[in-house]
Amino acid sequence: MSFFDIDKIIFTILGYPMSYLEFFGTIAGALAVWLSARANIWSWPIGIINVVLLFFLFFQVQLYPDMFLQAFFFVTNLMGWWRWAHPRKGEENYKDELRVSYTPPKQLILLSGIGLLGTLLMGALASRLHEMVPSVFSKPSAYPYLDSFVTVMSIITTFLMIQKKVECWILWIVIDVVATGMYFAKGIKFLSLEYLVFCFIAAFGLWNWMREYSLGKASVSSS
């Protein structure tokens, strides 16, 4: 069996068989999110490991929108890594990195509309993938619209995170709550537990980025 096969078990705990994919993908994801909450640039390269492993996991449990999301995350992890390490002129703060800021209300309203429309369109597509490409997707998509909500909103939230917008953590809390229930229902319980923990990490990230914003303003005003 391949390392990327969900049936390749590393250990069993309380009767739950833990695959290599789920275990190492979950651990890498937890570390990446914790580093993001601390505004640490190493969250991005570790996140790349996480998304590669979860790509293969989600394919095998029929969470196809989530699978496509990992391909997107692979690219945005590279983008985020570069963006945080190369602030534009005038964006430097006391850490010589991109400064935390807030998103204009009009932009948030626009992104909410895009998120709703995107969820409906992707959900409709995901629900028909097994009919459109049966040679690749042999089984129907599990929870196509719920999974699409997680996928679309994660894409929007990632772009906010790349720009270090405080509101990204509010959206991550909502996404993590939905994902926790969905993954548990699908039987990937260790990953579900991780996303429950992510809810609390996102709350910490929200608090910490608000604090970073205040410190950044104080640094600018004192310079």
Secondary structure as GFF3:
##gff-version 3
##sequence-region A 1 223
A	DSSP	beta_strand	9	13	.	.	.	ID=ss1
A	DSSP	beta_strand	16	19	.	.	.	ID=ss2
A	DSSP	alpha_helix	20	37	.	.	.	ID=ss3
A	DSSP	alpha_helix	43	60	.	.	.	ID=ss4
A	DSSP	alpha_helix	64	85	.	.	.	ID=ss5
A	DSSP	alpha_helix	105	126	.	.	.	ID=ss6
A	DSSP	alpha_helix	129	132	.	.	.	ID=ss7
A	DSSP	alpha_helix	144	162	.	.	.	ID=ss8
A	DSSP	alpha_helix	168	186	.	.	.	ID=ss9
A	DSSP	alpha_helix	189	222	.	.	.	ID=ss10
###
